[in-house]
């Protein structure tokens, strides 16, 4: 069975809404993408070129994050939002589901690519730590969330780069979301 | 799909409410999140208006 995503965010499409004015009561989703601590170079300074450049990121519709990874041993909930997320190499996808019920679930598939070193991605929902995943080559991590309840909820998923090496780089290649 | 993380309702609800409290306690964050919501609302409004015009255009 093929599912059509309710939204897809990426570097070139950081703000999306699946709202259809012809069917305003249907379940829909607004989604936004934020990147903190991203990294780019005018060129890779190497031959053959490595995919570090501004141009390659634009061409591949990806955002590279790196040079300020978190400590991989720090798998704690966030107690300083600015210092531990916004001042780190981090991707945030905020979803704004509307007209959904408590029986719905949200499936969000994050794409990441290992660019340099051995990147780990630590996932958080809001400021609560969820899990760390190792990124191998061109990789995907799926997060399935139960819709939290009646009323309006905006859900922020944070993906923070972690590594023992300061020079580790990962690329975020986009996130697709589905209302199930 | 080898990497699947499931978050149950209790976990998501708890995290959302904790985050909402954090946002409401910080004026700068609150402004940013209100702005985010307003952008999504603006997109909806623009689509509604466009839809209304398109529907109106079919009438004689």
gemmi code that builds the backbone of each chain (N, CA, C; Angstrom):
import gemmi

chains = {
    "A": [
        ("UNK", (0.845, -1.195, 0.000), (0.000, 0.000, 0.000), (0.884, 1.250, 0.000)),
        ("UNK", (0.597, 2.141, -0.932), (1.358, 3.387, -0.960), (0.590, 4.481, -0.242)),
        ("UNK", (1.272, 5.201, 0.609), (0.648, 6.317, 1.319), (1.196, 7.613, 0.763)),
        ("UNK", (0.306, 8.598, 0.605), (0.763, 9.912, 0.178), (1.056, 10.732, 1.427)),
        ("UNK", (2.220, 11.349, 1.501), (2.508, 12.131, 2.708), (1.552, 13.302, 2.874)),
        ("UNK", (1.221, 13.571, 4.119), (0.391, 14.732, 4.430), (1.236, 16.001, 4.377)),
        ("UNK", (2.514, 15.858, 4.631), (3.433, 16.985, 4.448), (4.834, 16.465, 4.161)),
        ("UNK", (5.627, 17.319, 3.531), (7.040, 17.003, 3.313), (7.821, 18.296, 3.481)),
        ("UNK", (8.696, 18.335, 4.459), (9.533, 19.528, 4.643), (10.984, 19.187, 4.309)),
        ("UNK", (11.659, 20.174, 3.768), (13.081, 20.009, 3.458), (13.683, 21.405, 3.393)),
        ("UNK", (14.976, 21.464, 3.086), (15.661, 22.757, 3.032), (14.945, 23.740, 2.104)),
        ("UNK", (14.457, 23.234, 0.990), (13.806, 24.128, 0.023), (12.335, 24.356, 0.327)),
        ("UNK", (11.772, 23.541, 1.188), (10.347, 23.687, 1.566), (10.186, 23.633, 3.079)),
        ("UNK", (10.610, 24.697, 3.764), (10.603, 24.640, 5.229), (9.246, 24.938, 5.869)),
        ("UNK", (8.293, 25.378, 5.090), (6.975, 25.717, 5.635), (5.910, 25.108, 4.733)),
        ("UNK", (5.121, 24.196, 5.256), (4.102, 23.548, 4.434), (2.794, 23.432, 5.207)),
        ("UNK", (1.714, 23.378, 4.460), (0.405, 23.148, 5.071), (-0.400, 22.284, 4.122)),
        ("UNK", (-1.069, 21.284, 4.664), (-1.891, 20.426, 3.806), (-3.355, 20.850, 3.854)),
        ("UNK", (-3.624, 22.024, 4.377), (-5.005, 22.517, 4.472), (-5.610, 22.667, 3.083)),
        ("UNK", (-6.808, 22.105, 2.915), (-7.517, 22.192, 1.637), (-8.802, 22.990, 1.855)),
        ("UNK", (-8.906, 24.187, 1.292), (-10.091, 25.016, 1.547), (-11.391, 24.401, 1.041)),
        ("UNK", (-11.289, 23.453, 0.095), (-12.507, 22.788, -0.399), (-13.020, 21.764, 0.612)),
        ("UNK", (-12.175, 21.395, 1.563), (-12.562, 20.395, 2.566), (-11.967, 20.824, 3.928)),
        ("UNK", (-12.475, 21.961, 4.444), (-11.815, 22.562, 5.618), (-11.905, 21.763, 6.909)),
        ("UNK", (-12.840, 20.792, 6.956), (-12.953, 20.007, 8.196), (-12.126, 18.720, 8.148)),
        ("UNK", (-11.461, 18.475, 7.023), (-10.631, 17.264, 6.906), (-9.377, 17.401, 7.767)),
        ("UNK", (-8.836, 16.295, 8.259), (-7.576, 16.377, 9.004), (-6.473, 16.999, 8.136)),
        ("UNK", (-5.748, 17.918, 8.697), (-4.640, 18.509, 7.947), (-3.522, 18.889, 8.899)),
        ("UNK", (-2.447, 19.322, 8.312), (-1.243, 19.535, 9.095), (-0.459, 20.738, 8.580)),
        ("UNK", (-0.022, 21.565, 9.505), (0.975, 22.583, 9.178), (2.302, 22.060, 9.697)),
        ("UNK", (3.373, 22.310, 8.986), (4.682, 21.835, 9.463), (5.759, 22.845, 9.119)),
        ("UNK", (6.708, 22.981, 10.030), (7.810, 23.919, 9.830), (9.130, 23.254, 10.171)),
        ("UNK", (10.129, 23.669, 9.441), (11.471, 23.120, 9.651), (12.413, 24.226, 10.125)),
        ("UNK", (13.217, 23.916, 11.119), (14.236, 24.842, 11.619), (15.570, 24.103, 11.669)),
        ("UNK", (16.627, 24.829, 11.399), (17.961, 24.221, 11.508), (18.836, 25.129, 12.346)),
        ("UNK", (19.502, 24.549, 13.298), (20.412, 25.311, 14.165), (21.801, 24.689, 14.040)),
        ("UNK", (22.798, 25.543, 14.049), (24.169, 25.033, 13.985), (24.448, 24.295, 12.702)),
        ("UNK", (23.968, 24.871, 11.566), (24.249, 24.212, 10.296), (25.636, 24.644, 9.805)),
        ("UNK", (26.142, 23.904, 8.872), (27.504, 24.174, 8.431), (27.591, 24.105, 6.914)),
        ("UNK", (28.395, 24.979, 6.338), (28.610, 24.940, 4.894), (29.949, 25.581, 4.591)),
        ("UNK", (30.507, 25.201, 3.478), (31.758, 25.805, 3.025), (31.567, 26.203, 1.567)),
        ("UNK", (32.294, 27.235, 1.145), (32.155, 27.615, -0.261), (32.541, 26.454, -1.173)),
        ("UNK", (33.555, 25.688, -0.747), (33.990, 24.531, -1.512), (34.520, 23.520, -0.508)),
        ("UNK", (34.776, 22.329, -0.961), (35.223, 21.318, 0.002), (36.733, 21.351, 0.213)),
        ("UNK", (37.427, 22.113, -0.613), (38.896, 22.231, -0.546), (39.607, 20.898, -0.749)),
        ("UNK", (38.930, 19.942, -1.264), (39.562, 18.641, -1.458), (39.299, 18.169, -2.879)),
        ("UNK", (40.173, 17.282, -3.346), (39.912, 16.667, -4.639), (40.009, 15.156, -4.479)),
        ("UNK", (39.030, 14.368, -4.860), (37.765, 14.818, -5.439), (36.919, 15.557, -4.403)),
        ("UNK", (36.042, 16.455, -4.844), (35.276, 17.274, -3.904), (34.381, 16.441, -2.997)),
        ("UNK", (34.295, 16.834, -1.745), (33.356, 16.184, -0.821), (32.112, 17.059, -0.759)),
        ("UNK", (30.986, 16.501, -0.396), (29.737, 17.278, -0.480), (29.532, 18.236, 0.688)),
        ("UNK", (30.475, 19.161, 0.865), (30.363, 20.116, 1.958), (29.851, 21.482, 1.507)),
        ("UNK", (29.833, 21.716, 0.214), (29.685, 23.093, -0.257), (28.235, 23.591, -0.177)),
        ("UNK", (28.083, 24.908, -0.245), (26.753, 25.511, -0.314), (25.996, 24.933, -1.514)),
        ("UNK", (26.727, 24.838, -2.646), (26.085, 24.391, -3.880), (25.567, 22.965, -3.754)),
        ("UNK", (26.378, 22.089, -3.169), (25.941, 20.687, -3.080), (24.731, 20.556, -2.156)),
        ("UNK", (24.685, 21.367, -1.106), (23.533, 21.304, -0.201), (22.268, 21.767, -0.923)),
        ("UNK", (22.424, 22.832, -1.708), (21.280, 23.327, -2.471), (20.844, 22.272, -3.500)),
        ("UNK", (21.826, 21.735, -4.234), (21.507, 20.745, -5.271), (20.824, 19.513, -4.686)),
        ("UNK", (21.303, 19.084, -3.511), (20.752, 17.860, -2.895), (19.546, 18.135, -2.006)),
        ("UNK", (19.137, 19.406, -1.886), (18.010, 19.782, -1.016), (18.231, 19.223, 0.395)),
        ("UNK", (19.384, 19.548, 0.947), (19.716, 19.042, 2.277), (20.346, 20.154, 3.116)),
        ("UNK", (20.331, 19.950, 4.422), (20.979, 20.889, 5.337), (22.015, 20.107, 6.127)),
        ("UNK", (23.235, 20.588, 6.080), (24.263, 19.901, 6.856), (24.399, 20.559, 8.221)),
        ("UNK", (24.468, 19.721, 9.241), (24.674, 20.225, 10.596), (25.956, 19.600, 11.136)),
        ("UNK", (26.687, 20.400, 11.899), (27.923, 19.861, 12.432), (28.760, 20.913, 13.123)),
        ("UNK", (29.893, 20.496, 13.586), (30.879, 21.347, 14.252), (30.433, 21.817, 15.626)),
        ("UNK", (29.279, 21.404, 16.070), (28.916, 21.666, 17.465), (27.997, 20.553, 17.969)),
        ("UNK", (28.509, 19.312, 17.896), (27.655, 18.202, 18.333), (27.552, 18.140, 19.855)),
        ("UNK", (26.489, 17.499, 20.300), (26.327, 17.298, 21.747), (27.171, 16.109, 22.190)),
        ("UNK", (27.376, 16.009, 23.482), (28.071, 14.870, 24.074), (27.166, 13.631, 23.915)),
        ("UNK", (27.658, 12.572, 23.285), (26.790, 11.403, 23.082), (26.320, 10.748, 24.382)),
        ("UNK", (27.047, 11.007, 25.461), (26.624, 10.430, 26.752), (25.508, 11.231, 27.416)),
        ("UNK", (25.249, 12.412, 26.877), (24.191, 13.242, 27.459), (22.845, 12.849, 26.841)),
        ("UNK", (22.211, 11.883, 27.441), (20.897, 11.429, 26.953), (19.825, 11.820, 27.966)),
        ("UNK", (19.939, 13.041, 28.439), (18.997, 13.515, 29.456), (17.958, 14.443, 28.823)),
        ("UNK", (16.852, 14.614, 29.541), (15.879, 15.617, 29.114), (16.554, 16.990, 29.145)),
        ("UNK", (16.022, 17.890, 28.338), (16.598, 19.226, 28.228), (16.154, 20.075, 29.426)),
        ("UNK", (17.116, 20.686, 30.084), (16.701, 21.640, 31.127), (17.094, 23.070, 30.779)),
        ("UNK", (17.855, 23.226, 29.688), (18.145, 24.574, 29.186), (17.934, 24.551, 27.677)),
        ("UNK", (16.738, 24.943, 27.270), (16.302, 24.828, 25.869), (17.277, 25.529, 24.909)),
        ("UNK", (17.663, 26.751, 25.251), (18.536, 27.512, 24.347), (19.926, 26.865, 24.252)),
        ("UNK", (20.522, 26.565, 25.385), (21.903, 26.062, 25.370), (22.019, 24.633, 24.863)),
        ("UNK", (21.024, 23.799, 25.164), (21.172, 22.382, 24.844), (20.545, 21.979, 23.511)),
        ("UNK", (19.702, 22.855, 22.959), (19.140, 22.544, 21.632), (19.488, 23.623, 20.614)),
        ("UNK", (19.098, 24.860, 20.889), (19.264, 25.906, 19.876), (20.723, 26.276, 19.646)),
        ("UNK", (21.568, 26.072, 20.637), (22.987, 26.391, 20.452), (23.801, 25.154, 20.106)),
        ("UNK", (23.125, 24.124, 19.658), (23.796, 22.898, 19.218), (23.454, 22.664, 17.748)),
        ("UNK", (24.071, 21.666, 17.154), (23.738, 21.293, 15.784), (22.446, 20.481, 15.856)),
        ("UNK", (21.392, 21.061, 15.375), (20.073, 20.487, 15.653), (19.071, 20.828, 14.541)),
        ("UNK", (18.185, 19.892, 14.280), (17.079, 20.097, 13.339), (15.784, 20.007, 14.143)),
        ("UNK", (14.863, 20.911, 13.879), (13.565, 20.834, 14.567), (12.452, 20.814, 13.524)),
        ("UNK", (11.536, 19.897, 13.704), (10.331, 19.864, 12.865), (9.148, 20.039, 13.809)),
        ("UNK", (8.408, 21.118, 13.599), (7.218, 21.364, 14.416), (5.992, 21.062, 13.570)),
        ("UNK", (5.133, 20.206, 14.112), (3.909, 19.891, 13.379), (2.709, 20.470, 14.116)),
        ("UNK", (1.743, 20.931, 13.342), (0.524, 21.541, 13.887), (-0.670, 20.791, 13.308)),
        ("UNK", (-0.989, 19.642, 13.884), (-2.123, 18.882, 13.351), (-3.450, 19.523, 13.741)),
        ("UNK", (-4.382, 19.529, 12.789), (-5.707, 20.098, 13.073), (-6.776, 19.131, 12.556)),
        ("UNK", (-7.929, 19.179, 13.211), (-9.072, 18.304, 12.875), (-8.707, 16.817, 12.970)),
        ("UNK", (-7.820, 16.485, 13.873), (-7.498, 15.068, 14.064), (-8.085, 14.621, 15.401)),
        ("UNK", (-8.231, 13.318, 15.564), (-8.825, 12.813, 16.809), (-7.775, 12.068, 17.614)),
        ("UNK", (-8.151, 11.692, 18.831), (-7.213, 10.938, 19.669), (-6.912, 9.559, 19.088)),
        ("UNK", (-7.720, 9.129, 18.139), (-7.457, 7.823, 17.521), (-6.401, 7.899, 16.421)),
        ("UNK", (-6.044, 9.130, 16.051), (-5.047, 9.284, 14.989), (-3.626, 9.107, 15.529)),
        ("UNK", (-2.751, 8.740, 14.615), (-1.320, 8.717, 14.914), (-0.604, 9.527, 13.840)),
        ("UNK", (0.573, 10.008, 14.181), (1.394, 10.758, 13.228), (2.671, 9.968, 12.983)),
        ("UNK", (2.930, 9.719, 11.729), (4.171, 9.032, 11.369), (5.066, 10.049, 10.677)),
        ("UNK", (6.231, 10.274, 11.229), (7.163, 11.223, 10.614), (8.460, 10.480, 10.296)),
        ("UNK", (8.822, 10.530, 9.034), (10.041, 9.828, 8.614), (11.132, 10.857, 8.331)),
        ("UNK", (12.162, 10.805, 9.145), (13.292, 11.736, 9.028), (14.372, 11.097, 8.161)),
        ("UNK", (14.901, 11.877, 7.231), (16.028, 11.412, 6.421), (17.313, 12.076, 6.881)),
        ("UNK", (18.326, 11.267, 7.097), (19.649, 11.791, 7.460), (20.711, 11.069, 6.655)),
        ("UNK", (21.844, 11.745, 6.489), (22.945, 11.160, 5.744), (24.221, 11.424, 6.533)),
        ("UNK", (25.041, 10.448, 6.617), (26.347, 10.649, 7.256), (27.277, 11.300, 6.233)),
        ("UNK", (27.805, 12.466, 6.583), (28.697, 13.164, 5.650), (30.149, 13.010, 6.067)),
        ("UNK", (30.413, 13.138, 7.352), (31.790, 13.043, 7.831), (31.770, 12.523, 9.263)),
        ("UNK", (32.606, 11.544, 9.544), (32.633, 10.965, 10.887), (31.483, 9.983, 11.083)),
        ("UNK", (31.173, 9.705, 12.324), (30.107, 8.740, 12.665), (29.012, 9.443, 13.461)),
        ("UNK", (28.104, 10.093, 12.754), (27.097, 10.884, 13.482), (26.059, 10.049, 14.228)),
        ("UNK", (25.708, 10.543, 15.387), (24.574, 10.016, 16.143), (23.519, 11.108, 16.153)),
        ("UNK", (22.260, 10.711, 16.119), (21.187, 11.694, 16.233), (20.371, 11.363, 17.479)),
        ("UNK", (20.254, 12.354, 18.351), (19.452, 12.192, 19.568), (18.090, 12.834, 19.327)),
        ("UNK", (17.047, 12.049, 19.470), (15.697, 12.562, 19.219), (15.030, 12.980, 20.529)),
        ("UNK", (14.326, 14.104, 20.440), (13.563, 14.628, 21.576), (12.153, 14.947, 21.098)),
        ("UNK", (11.176, 14.724, 21.947), (9.844, 15.284, 21.679), (9.683, 16.399, 22.699)),
        ("UNK", (9.489, 17.620, 22.207), (9.587, 18.771, 23.101), (10.978, 18.767, 23.708)),
        ("UNK", (11.073, 18.798, 25.009), (12.397, 18.763, 25.649), (12.673, 17.395, 26.284)),
        ("UNK", (11.827, 16.407, 25.980), (12.011, 15.068, 26.566), (12.854, 14.182, 25.646)),
        ("UNK", (13.908, 13.641, 26.192), (14.764, 12.748, 25.402), (13.994, 11.475, 25.047)),
        ("UNK", (14.190, 11.021, 23.797), (13.500, 9.813, 23.352), (14.502, 8.681, 23.100)),
        ("UNK", (15.390, 8.889, 22.148), (16.332, 7.825, 21.787), (17.472, 8.353, 20.913)),
        ("UNK", (18.578, 7.656, 20.923), (19.704, 7.989, 20.044), (19.775, 6.955, 18.928)),
        ("UNK", (20.012, 7.436, 17.714), (20.184, 6.520, 16.581), (21.497, 6.828, 15.863)),
        ("UNK", (22.186, 5.778, 15.490), (23.408, 5.922, 14.681), (22.991, 6.121, 13.216)),
        ("UNK", (23.617, 7.080, 12.547), (23.292, 7.310, 11.136), (24.336, 6.621, 10.276)),
        ("UNK", (23.862, 5.695, 9.449), (24.763, 4.930, 8.580), (24.459, 5.292, 7.129)),
        ("UNK", (25.388, 5.945, 6.483), (25.182, 6.305, 5.074), (23.933, 7.138, 4.890)),
        ("UNK", (23.110, 6.731, 3.932), (21.848, 7.416, 3.656), (20.775, 6.687, 4.472)),
        ("UNK", (20.231, 7.328, 5.466), (19.466, 6.602, 6.475), (18.107, 7.255, 6.740)),
        ("UNK", (17.205, 6.504, 7.346), (15.890, 7.037, 7.721), (15.533, 6.591, 9.131)),
        ("UNK", (14.890, 7.467, 9.848), (14.377, 7.119, 11.177), (12.901, 7.509, 11.195)),
        ("UNK", (12.047, 6.553, 11.551), (10.602, 6.807, 11.582), (10.152, 7.013, 13.023)),
        ("UNK", (9.375, 8.047, 13.232), (8.821, 8.288, 14.567), (7.300, 8.230, 14.456)),
        ("UNK", (6.730, 7.335, 15.236), (5.275, 7.164, 15.247), (4.755, 7.719, 16.572)),
        ("UNK", (3.911, 8.745, 16.476), (3.395, 9.384, 17.692), (1.891, 9.217, 17.774)),
        ("UNK", (1.408, 8.828, 18.931), (-0.035, 8.856, 19.155), (-0.441, 10.322, 19.282)),
        ("UNK", (-1.579, 10.695, 18.697), (-2.031, 12.080, 18.875), (-2.359, 12.289, 20.356)),
        ("UNK", (-1.839, 13.386, 20.944), (-1.878, 13.491, 22.408), (-3.251, 13.637, 23.058)),
        ("UNK", (-4.226, 14.158, 22.359), (-5.523, 14.294, 23.028), (-6.408, 15.289, 22.313)),
        ("UNK", (-7.574, 15.562, 22.902), (-8.463, 16.553, 22.301), (-7.856, 17.941, 22.550)),
        ("UNK", (-8.269, 18.910, 21.778), (-7.688, 20.239, 21.921), (-6.578, 20.439, 20.914)),
        ("UNK", (-5.981, 21.620, 20.967), (-4.964, 21.953, 19.978), (-3.577, 21.639, 20.523)),
        ("UNK", (-2.849, 20.817, 19.777), (-1.478, 20.480, 20.173), (-0.533, 20.762, 19.018)),
        ("UNK", (0.563, 21.442, 19.328), (1.658, 21.566, 18.381), (2.788, 20.696, 18.926)),
        ("UNK", (3.351, 19.892, 18.055), (4.344, 18.921, 18.535), (5.702, 19.222, 17.891)),
        ("UNK", (6.686, 19.432, 18.722), (8.044, 19.712, 18.231), (8.926, 18.490, 18.382)),
        ("UNK", (9.524, 18.064, 17.272), (10.490, 16.954, 17.321), (11.872, 17.558, 17.048)),
        ("UNK", (12.787, 17.320, 17.932), (14.150, 17.848, 17.795), (15.095, 16.685, 17.528)),
        ("UNK", (15.979, 16.897, 16.569), (16.981, 15.884, 16.226), (18.346, 16.543, 16.403)),
        ("UNK", (19.039, 16.159, 17.465), (20.307, 16.825, 17.813), (21.481, 15.917, 17.441)),
        ("UNK", (22.444, 16.516, 16.768), (23.649, 15.767, 16.400), (24.492, 15.521, 17.649)),
        ("UNK", (25.009, 14.309, 17.768), (25.901, 13.991, 18.890), (27.104, 13.219, 18.369)),
        ("UNK", (28.237, 13.508, 18.947), (29.454, 12.805, 18.538), (30.566, 13.119, 19.520)),
        ("UNK", (31.544, 12.233, 19.591), (32.745, 12.531, 20.385), (33.700, 13.422, 19.609)),
        ("UNK", (33.482, 13.523, 18.303), (34.375, 14.323, 17.470), (33.704, 15.653, 17.080)),
        ("UNK", (34.424, 16.745, 17.239), (33.821, 18.053, 16.939), (33.522, 18.231, 15.455)),
        ("UNK", (34.250, 17.479, 14.601), (34.121, 17.731, 13.160), (33.091, 16.829, 12.466)),
        ("UNK", (32.331, 16.092, 13.238), (31.325, 15.211, 12.630), (30.227, 16.032, 11.933)),
        ("UNK", (29.852, 15.577, 10.766), (28.811, 16.288, 9.996), (27.758, 15.284, 9.515)),
        ("UNK", (26.501, 15.675, 9.682), (25.389, 14.884, 9.126), (24.542, 15.814, 8.276)),
        ("UNK", (23.855, 15.253, 7.314), (22.945, 16.056, 6.493), (21.512, 15.613, 6.777)),
        ("UNK", (20.649, 16.589, 6.931), (19.215, 16.322, 7.037), (18.662, 16.399, 5.628)),
        ("UNK", (18.014, 15.327, 5.179), (17.567, 15.277, 3.784), (16.051, 15.460, 3.637)),
        ("UNK", (15.362, 15.719, 4.754), (13.928, 16.001, 4.666), (13.122, 15.128, 5.608)),
        ("UNK", (11.882, 15.533, 5.834), (10.974, 14.745, 6.683), (9.612, 14.688, 6.013)),
        ("UNK", (9.058, 13.480, 5.959), (7.704, 13.280, 5.437), (6.786, 12.905, 6.590)),
        ("UNK", (5.589, 13.476, 6.598), (4.657, 13.186, 7.676), (3.358, 12.610, 7.147)),
        ("UNK", (2.806, 11.699, 7.895), (1.565, 11.029, 7.520), (0.609, 11.058, 8.709)),
        ("UNK", (-0.672, 11.297, 8.454), (-1.689, 11.161, 9.504), (-2.314, 9.781, 9.317)),
        ("UNK", (-2.215, 8.951, 10.325), (-2.750, 7.579, 10.213), (-4.028, 7.457, 11.029)),
    ],
    "B": [
        ("UNK", (12.175, -0.345, 6.878), (12.451, 0.699, 7.879), (13.030, 0.042, 9.132)),
        ("UNK", (14.297, 0.209, 9.345), (14.918, -0.480, 10.474), (14.817, 0.309, 11.769)),
        ("UNK", (14.635, 1.630, 11.667), (14.657, 2.447, 12.868), (13.292, 3.078, 13.106)),
        ("UNK", (12.548, 2.502, 14.014), (11.201, 3.000, 14.302), (11.086, 3.294, 15.789)),
        ("UNK", (10.648, 4.501, 16.076), (10.457, 4.912, 17.467), (8.967, 5.155, 17.658)),
        ("UNK", (8.367, 4.482, 18.629), (6.946, 4.721, 18.900), (6.786, 5.478, 20.207)),
        ("UNK", (6.033, 6.567, 20.157), (5.780, 7.371, 21.363), (4.293, 7.289, 21.671)),
        ("UNK", (3.968, 6.764, 22.827), (2.546, 6.601, 23.148), (1.925, 7.938, 23.582)),
        ("UNK", (0.590, 7.910, 23.655), (-0.170, 9.127, 23.931), (0.300, 9.832, 25.205)),
        ("UNK", (0.514, 9.036, 26.246), (0.894, 9.599, 27.545), (2.217, 10.374, 27.432)),
        ("UNK", (3.167, 9.766, 26.737), (4.488, 10.387, 26.566), (4.371, 11.691, 25.762)),
        ("UNK", (3.604, 11.625, 24.640), (3.490, 12.800, 23.760), (2.746, 13.923, 24.481)),
        ("UNK", (1.664, 13.557, 25.163), (0.864, 14.566, 25.859), (1.690, 15.239, 26.967)),
        ("UNK", (2.396, 14.432, 27.738), (3.237, 14.965, 28.809), (4.296, 15.911, 28.256)),
        ("UNK", (4.944, 15.493, 27.152), (6.011, 16.306, 26.556), (5.442, 17.610, 25.994)),
        ("UNK", (4.267, 17.535, 25.343), (3.654, 18.735, 24.754), (3.274, 19.732, 25.859)),
        ("UNK", (2.717, 19.224, 26.939), (2.276, 20.125, 28.007), (3.467, 20.747, 28.727)),
        ("UNK", (4.511, 19.959, 28.905), (5.742, 20.484, 29.522), (6.341, 21.587, 28.630)),
        ("UNK", (6.331, 21.326, 27.323), (6.910, 22.294, 26.390), (6.078, 23.577, 26.341)),
        ("UNK", (4.756, 23.417, 26.412), (3.859, 24.568, 26.397), (4.137, 25.461, 27.625)),
        ("UNK", (4.356, 24.826, 28.746), (4.668, 25.573, 29.979), (5.975, 26.337, 29.805)),
        ("UNK", (6.966, 25.678, 29.184), (8.260, 26.326, 28.945), (8.079, 27.555, 28.049)),
        ("UNK", (7.333, 27.376, 26.953), (7.127, 28.481, 26.001), (6.398, 29.638, 26.688)),
        ("UNK", (5.384, 29.324, 27.470), (4.605, 30.382, 28.126), (5.389, 31.116, 29.214)),
        ("UNK", (6.480, 30.497, 29.657), (7.261, 31.134, 30.724), (8.355, 32.056, 30.181)),
        ("UNK", (8.516, 32.077, 28.849), (9.598, 32.859, 28.245), (9.002, 33.749, 27.145)),
        ("UNK", (9.065, 35.057, 27.354), (8.418, 36.000, 26.431), (8.915, 35.861, 24.993)),
        ("UNK", (10.244, 35.676, 24.833), (10.811, 35.600, 23.482), (10.313, 34.342, 22.759)),
        ("UNK", (10.348, 33.234, 23.496), (9.863, 31.972, 22.911), (8.387, 32.060, 22.566)),
        ("UNK", (7.632, 32.665, 23.499), (6.190, 32.795, 23.304), (5.893, 33.571, 22.016)),
        ("UNK", (6.632, 34.663, 21.824), (6.462, 35.479, 20.611), (6.770, 34.657, 19.366)),
        ("UNK", (7.868, 33.884, 19.427), (8.271, 33.080, 18.268), (7.208, 32.047, 17.915)),
        ("UNK", (6.675, 31.377, 18.920), (5.681, 30.337, 18.647), (4.343, 30.931, 18.204)),
        ("UNK", (3.998, 32.096, 18.752), (2.774, 32.767, 18.293), (2.927, 33.170, 16.826)),
        ("UNK", (4.134, 33.624, 16.481), (4.409, 34.030, 15.110), (4.281, 32.830, 14.168)),
        ("UNK", (4.839, 31.679, 14.596), (4.753, 30.450, 13.803), (3.300, 30.083, 13.527)),
        ("UNK", (2.497, 30.130, 14.582), (1.081, 29.782, 14.407), (0.391, 30.766, 13.478)),
        ("UNK", (0.785, 32.048, 13.601), (0.137, 33.062, 12.763), (0.479, 32.854, 11.285)),
        ("UNK", (1.679, 32.352, 11.001), (2.056, 32.100, 9.602), (1.174, 30.997, 9.017)),
        ("UNK", (0.993, 29.929, 9.792), (0.153, 28.822, 9.313), (-1.294, 29.300, 9.124)),
        ("UNK", (-1.772, 30.125, 10.044), (-3.131, 30.678, 9.922), (-3.253, 31.555, 8.677)),
        ("UNK", (-2.171, 32.304, 8.397), (-2.173, 33.183, 7.221), (-2.262, 32.355, 5.935)),
        ("UNK", (-1.523, 31.240, 5.918), (-1.562, 30.350, 4.741), (-2.996, 29.852, 4.524)),
        ("UNK", (-3.650, 29.444, 5.642), (-5.031, 28.952, 5.540), (-5.959, 30.037, 5.008)),
        ("UNK", (-5.796, 31.235, 5.563), (-6.654, 32.356, 5.169), (-6.488, 32.674, 3.677)),
        ("UNK", (-5.225, 32.684, 3.225), (-4.964, 32.978, 1.815), (-5.613, 31.921, 0.914)),
        ("UNK", (-5.504, 30.655, 1.333), (-6.105, 29.580, 0.523), (-7.629, 29.697, 0.519)),
        ("UNK", (-8.207, 30.053, 1.677), (-9.661, 30.230, 1.757), (-10.110, 31.335, 0.809)),
        ("UNK", (-9.373, 32.452, 0.825), (-9.751, 33.589, -0.025), (-9.632, 33.232, -1.501)),
        ("UNK", (-8.543, 32.548, -1.849), (-8.320, 32.140, -3.240), (-9.437, 31.184, -3.685)),
        ("UNK", (-9.772, 30.279, -2.787), (-10.827, 29.294, -3.077), (-12.167, 30.002, -3.310)),
        ("UNK", (-12.438, 31.003, -2.457), (-13.693, 31.759, -2.560), (-13.762, 32.479, -3.912)),
        ("UNK", (-12.644, 33.074, -4.308), (-12.599, 33.798, -5.589), (-12.800, 32.821, -6.745)),
        ("UNK", (-12.104, 31.666, -6.680), (-12.217, 30.670, -7.749), (-13.655, 30.152, -7.871)),
        ("UNK", (-14.285, 29.902, -6.714), (-15.680, 29.433, -6.732), (-16.604, 30.502, -7.298)),
        ("UNK", (-16.336, 31.745, -6.876), (-17.125, 32.885, -7.353), (-17.001, 33.065, -8.834)),
        ("UNK", (-15.819, 32.751, -9.371), (-15.525, 32.922, -10.803), (-16.357, 32.025, -11.689)),
        ("UNK", (-16.855, 30.902, -11.114), (-17.658, 29.977, -11.912), (-19.095, 30.445, -12.074)),
        ("UNK", (-19.516, 31.388, -11.172), (-20.905, 31.859, -11.247), (-21.069, 32.861, -12.376)),
        ("UNK", (-22.269, 32.861, -12.986), (-22.524, 33.835, -14.051), (-23.259, 35.042, -13.493)),
    ],
}
model = gemmi.Model(1)
for chain_id, residues in chains.items():
    chain = gemmi.Chain(chain_id)
    for i, (resn, *xyz) in enumerate(residues, 1):
        res = gemmi.Residue()
        res.name, res.seqid = resn, gemmi.SeqId(i, " ")
        for name, pos in zip(("N", "CA", "C"), xyz):
            atom = gemmi.Atom()
            atom.name, atom.element = name, gemmi.Element(name[0])
            atom.pos, atom.b_iso = gemmi.Position(*pos), 0.0
            res.add_atom(atom)
        chain.add_residue(res)
    model.add_chain(chain)
structure = gemmi.Structure()
structure.add_model(model)
structure.setup_entities()
